[in-house]
């Protein structure tokens, strides 16, 4: 952050305090109204679900915790790097990402890591401390080869690189749990498909839990039904089950192949964030099977109505290539201060059930009526 910008915020806060005797809560609300570079100053932890600047579905989640900057995935296309960098640069003061996690080898999760002649990728723009990624893949795509090549360059430049399996097993100096602050730890969960073959690339996804005292926040990439069920079973057999999760990033962009009834029953989420373009025809023109699926909505409704979605289709044509997207909630920021959390979005704070898209495209579950 530029010094002038910091000074401006300090002056503004001082003026407001002097004029109105403004309480700390009032300043906090003012900052939250437009979640920019001061969010981490006001809170112990902030988690940002990013819009990616194009019409394609993908994931990129930025986390700020104290002096630690973490990026989980960098989808969806090369041009998303520009959007991600512009946003994250508002928070990263030393041009370094302490942790980068790539959940699996699909384009919509890793392409913006990689540079092209036209776009500077995430790995080129930032110094990286530790890279954690997927142990297995079935893919032989060019983007995965390019990703691996750039990871090697990062390691040559001083980054540490571990697979999620190494982390879970505490092997080769990797750790299962990384302490981000006195009260927050980053935990790499076990996934059966870290060391077993799957026909579905999504099942290789790195699964991560942020633990903040009794509050837990779960990220499972695009892990699918079989992987989720095995995750639940493993933690039930070995760790007395997965904990209740205040925050859950819905798996696979809100597809019904994820967010299974078994996983939801185990974590009983309070807040669900979906990184997707609601109503996208990128994969299908069948309404119920466009992200987020009707079936997924029905499953989530049994636990919470606090469901937020980054983007929504703006202009739609029967021809798959002819559509654009706009913000639904926009960039979604989940923020914690003194143990209390709040969700603030760049476009609006409407729950999914309150949006025009939902009212016209989805059947409202009885729990939400």
C-alpha positions in Angstrom: 0.0 0.0 0.0 1.3 3.4 -0.8 2.3 5.6 2.1 0.0 8.4 0.9 -3.0 6.1 1.0 -2.2 5.0 4.6 -1.8 8.7 5.6 -5.1 9.6 4.0 -7.0 6.9 5.9 -5.3 8.0 9.2 -6.3 11.6 8.6 -9.8 10.7 7.7 -10.3 8.5 10.8 -8.8 11.3 13.0 -11.1 14.0 11.6 -14.2 11.8 12.0 -13.3 10.9 15.5 -12.7 14.5 16.5 -15.8 15.9 14.8 -18.3 13.3 16.0 -16.7 11.5 18.8 -17.0 8.5 16.5 -16.8 5.2 18.3 -14.5 2.4 17.1 -17.5 0.5 15.8 -18.4 3.4 13.6 -15.0 3.5 11.9 -15.0 -0.2 11.5 -18.4 0.0 9.7 -17.1 2.8 7.5 -14.2 0.7 6.4 -16.3 -2.4 5.8 -18.7 -0.5 3.6 -16.0 -0.7 0.8 -13.7 -3.6 1.6 -10.3 -2.4 0.3 -6.8 -2.3 1.8 -7.7 -1.5 5.4 -9.9 -4.6 6.0 -7.0 -6.5 7.6 -6.1 -3.6 9.9 -9.6 -3.7 11.4 -10.0 -7.4 11.6 -8.0 -10.5 12.8 -8.7 -12.4 9.6 -10.3 -11.7 6.2 -11.2 -14.2 3.5 -11.9 -12.9 0.0 -13.8 -14.8 -2.7 -12.8 -13.0 -5.9 -14.5 -12.3 -9.1 -12.2 -13.1 -11.9 -12.9 -10.5 -14.6 -14.3 -12.7 -17.3 -17.3 -14.9 -18.2 -15.7 -18.2 -17.1 -16.2 -20.1 -13.9 -13.2 -20.4 -11.7 -11.7 -20.1 -8.2 -9.4 -17.6 -6.5 -9.5 -17.0 -2.8 -7.3 -14.5 -1.0 -6.7 -14.7 2.7 -5.2 -12.1 5.0 -4.1 -13.1 8.5 -1.8 -10.7 10.3 1.4 -10.5 8.2 0.5 -13.6 6.2 -0.9 -13.4 2.7 -2.4 -16.6 1.2 -3.8 -17.4 -2.2 -5.9 -20.5 -2.9 -6.1 -21.1 -6.6 -5.8 -18.6 -9.5 -8.4 -19.3 -12.1 -10.1 -18.9 -14.5 -8.0 -17.8 -17.5 -4.8 -16.0 -18.1 -6.5 -12.6 -18.2 -7.8 -13.2 -14.6 -4.2 -12.6 -13.4 -4.6 -8.9 -14.0 -7.9 -8.8 -12.0 -6.4 -10.9 -9.1 -3.2 -8.9 -8.9 -5.0 -5.6 -8.9 -7.2 -6.7 -6.0 -4.5 -8.5 -4.0 -2.0 -5.7 -4.4 -4.3 -3.6 -2.2 -3.5 -5.8 0.7 0.0 -7.2 0.1 2.5 -4.6 1.3 5.8 -6.5 0.7 5.0 -8.1 -2.7 5.1 -11.6 -1.1 2.6 -14.4 -0.8 3.6 -16.4 2.2 1.5 -19.4 1.0 0.1 -20.4 -2.3 -2.2 -23.4 -2.6 -3.2 -24.9 -5.9 -6.1 -27.3 -5.3 -5.9 -29.3 -8.5 -4.8 -29.2 -12.1 -7.8 -27.8 -14.0 -7.5 -24.7 -16.0 -10.1 -22.8 -14.0 -8.0 -23.1 -10.9 -4.4 -22.7 -12.0 -4.2 -20.8 -15.3 -3.7 -17.3 -13.9 -0.6 -18.6 -12.0 1.2 -18.8 -15.4 2.5 -15.9 -17.4 2.0 -15.3 -21.1 3.4 -12.6 -23.5 0.2 -10.6 -22.8 -0.4 -11.2 -19.1 1.9 -11.3 -16.1 1.0 -14.4 -14.0 0.8 -14.6 -10.2 4.1 -16.5 -9.9 5.9 -13.8 -11.9 4.3 -10.9 -10.0 4.8 -12.1 -6.4 7.6 -13.6 -4.4 6.2 -16.9 -3.0 7.2 -18.5 0.3 5.5 -21.9 0.3 3.6 -23.7 -2.5 1.3 -26.5 -1.6 -0.4 -28.5 -4.3 -2.0 -31.8 -5.4 0.1 -35.0 -5.3 -1.7 -36.7 -8.2 -3.2 -35.8 -11.6 -4.5 -37.5 -14.6 -4.0 -34.5 -16.8 -1.4 -33.9 -19.5 -2.7 -30.5 -20.5 -0.4 -27.7 -21.6 -1.5 -25.5 -18.7 -0.6 -28.1 -16.1 2.8 -28.5 -17.7 3.3 -24.7 -17.7 2.2 -24.5 -14.1 4.7 -27.2 -13.0 7.4 -25.4 -15.0 6.7 -22.1 -13.2 6.6 -23.9 -9.8 10.1 -25.2 -10.5 11.2 -21.7 -11.3 9.7 -20.5 -8.0 11.6 -23.2 -6.1 14.8 -22.2 -7.8 14.2 -18.7 -6.6 13.8 -19.9 -3.0 10.2 -21.0 -2.6 9.4 -24.2 -0.7 7.2 -26.7 -2.5 5.2 -29.5 -0.9 2.4 -31.7 -1.8 -0.7 -31.8 0.4 0.1 -35.4 1.3 3.6 -34.4 2.5 1.9 -31.7 4.6 -0.6 -34.1 6.1 2.1 -36.6 7.0 4.6 -33.9 8.2 7.2 -35.2 5.8 10.2 -33.5 4.2 9.9 -30.4 6.4 6.2 -29.9 5.4 3.7 -29.3 8.1 0.1 -30.4 8.5 -0.7 -27.2 10.4 0.9 -23.7 9.8 0.4 -21.1 12.4 -0.6 -17.9 10.8 -1.2 -15.9 14.0 -1.5 -16.7 17.7 -5.2 -17.6 17.1 -5.3 -18.8 13.5 -3.8 -21.9 11.9 -3.9 -23.2 8.3 -4.6 -27.0 8.4 -4.1 -29.3 5.4 -6.7 -32.0 5.6 -6.4 -35.6 4.4 -7.9 -36.6 1.1 -8.1 -40.3 0.1 -7.2 -39.3 -3.4 -3.9 -37.7 -2.4 -2.6 -41.3 -2.8 -5.2 -43.2 -4.7 -6.3 -43.0 -8.4 -9.6 -41.3 -9.3 -11.3 -41.1 -12.7 -12.2 -37.5 -11.8 -9.5 -34.9 -11.7 -11.6 -32.9 -9.2 -11.2 -35.6 -6.6 -7.4 -34.8 -6.3 -8.3 -31.4 -4.8 -6.3 -30.1 -1.9 -8.6 -29.7 1.1 -7.9 -26.9 3.6 -9.3 -25.9 7.0 -8.7 -22.6 8.7 -9.0 -22.9 12.4 -9.6 -19.9 14.6 -10.4 -21.1 18.1 -13.7 -22.8 17.9 -14.5 -21.3 14.5 -13.6 -23.3 11.4 -13.6 -22.4 7.7 -13.5 -25.1 5.0 -12.2 -25.1 1.5 -12.4 -28.3 -0.6 -11.6 -27.1 -4.2 -13.7 -29.2 -6.6 -13.7 -32.3 -4.5 -16.6 -34.5 -5.7 -19.1 -36.8 -4.1 -16.9 -39.9 -3.6 -14.1 -37.7 -2.3 -16.3 -35.8 0.1 -17.8 -39.0 1.5 -14.4 -40.5 2.1 -13.3 -37.2 3.7 -16.2 -37.4 6.2 -15.6 -41.1 6.9 -11.8 -40.6 7.5 -12.3 -37.8 10.0 -15.1 -39.6 11.7 -12.9 -42.7 12.2 -9.7 -40.9 13.1 -10.5 -37.4 14.5 -14.0 -37.7 16.0 -15.4 -36.2 12.8 -15.1 -32.9 10.9 -16.1 -29.9 13.1 -19.0 -27.5 12.6 -17.9 -24.9 10.1 -18.9 -21.3 10.3 -17.8 -20.8 6.7 -17.9 -23.3 3.8 -16.7 -22.6 0.2 -19.2 -24.7 -1.8 -17.4 -27.4 -3.7 -17.1 -27.4 -7.5 -18.8 -24.0 -8.0 -22.1 -25.2 -6.7 -22.4 -28.3 -8.7 -24.5 -31.2 -7.4 -21.5 -33.5 -7.6 -20.2 -31.7 -4.5 -21.7 -30.3 -1.3 -23.1 -33.8 -0.6 -25.6 -34.4 2.2 -22.9 -36.4 4.1 -20.4 -33.5 4.1 -23.1 -30.9 4.9 -24.4 -33.0 7.8 -20.9 -33.2 9.2 -20.0 -29.5 9.0 -23.5 -27.9 9.4 -22.3 -24.7 7.7 -23.6 -21.2 8.7 -22.3 -19.3 5.7 -21.7 -20.6 2.2 -19.8 -18.8 -0.5 -19.9 -20.0 -4.1 -17.3 -18.9 -6.6 -19.3 -19.2 -9.8 -21.3 -17.4 -12.5 -24.9 -18.1 -11.7 -26.8 -19.4 -14.7 -23.6 -19.8 -16.8 -24.0 -21.8 -20.0 -20.3 -22.7 -20.1 -21.1 -26.3 -19.5 -24.8 -26.8 -20.1 -27.9 -24.9 -21.2 -30.2 -27.0 -18.9 -31.4 -24.5 -16.2 -31.4 -26.8 -13.2 -27.9 -27.9 -13.9 -26.3 -24.5 -14.3 -24.3 -23.3 -11.3 -25.4 -23.3 -8.6 -27.5 -26.3 -9.3 -31.1 -26.5 -8.0 -30.1 -29.7 -6.1 -27.3 -27.9 -4.4 -29.6 -25.1 -3.4 -32.0 -27.6 -1.9 -29.2 -29.3 0.1 -27.8 -26.1 1.4 -31.2 -24.8 2.5 -31.5 -27.4 5.2 -28.6 -25.7 7.0 -28.5 -22.0 6.2 -29.9 -19.3 4.0 -26.7 -17.2 4.2 -25.5 -18.2 0.7 -23.5 -15.8 -1.4 -22.5 -16.0 -5.1 -19.8 -13.9 -6.8 -21.2 -13.4 -10.3 -24.3 -13.9 -12.5 -25.0 -14.1 -16.2 -25.8 -10.8 -17.7 -26.6 -11.3 -21.4 -27.5 -14.8 -22.5 -27.8 -16.4 -25.9 -28.6 -20.0 -26.9 -25.2 -20.0 -28.5 -22.9 -20.9 -25.7 -20.2 -18.4 -26.6 -22.5 -15.4 -26.6 -23.0 -14.3 -23.0 -21.4 -12.0 -20.5 -21.5 -11.8 -16.7 -21.8 -9.2 -14.1 -21.5 -9.0 -10.3 -24.1 -10.8 -8.2 -22.5 -10.2 -4.7 -19.2 -9.3 -6.4 -16.1 -9.9 -4.3 -17.3 -11.6 -1.2 -15.3 -10.7 2.0 -15.8 -12.8 5.2 -14.1 -10.9 8.0 -13.5 -11.6 11.7 -12.8 -9.1 14.4 -12.5 -10.1 18.1 -14.2 -13.4 17.3 -17.2 -11.8 15.6 -17.7 -12.3 11.9 -19.3 -10.3 9.1 -19.9 -10.7 5.4 -19.4 -7.7 3.2 -19.6 -7.8 -0.6 -18.4 -5.3 -3.2 -21.7 -5.2 -5.2 -24.4 -5.9 -2.6 -25.0 -8.1 0.4 -28.1 -9.9 -0.8 -28.5 -13.5 0.1 -28.9 -15.8 -3.0 -32.6 -16.3 -2.2 -33.1 -12.5 -2.4 -31.7 -12.0 -5.8 -33.7 -11.5 -9.0 -31.8 -14.4 -10.7 -32.8 -16.8 -7.9 -36.5 -15.7 -8.1 -36.6 -16.3 -11.8 -34.4 -19.4 -12.2 -34.7 -21.5 -9.0 -37.5 -23.1 -7.0 -37.4 -21.8 -3.5 -36.8 -24.6 -0.9 -39.4 -24.7 1.8 -36.7 -23.8 4.4 -36.2 -20.5 2.7 -39.9 -19.5 2.4 
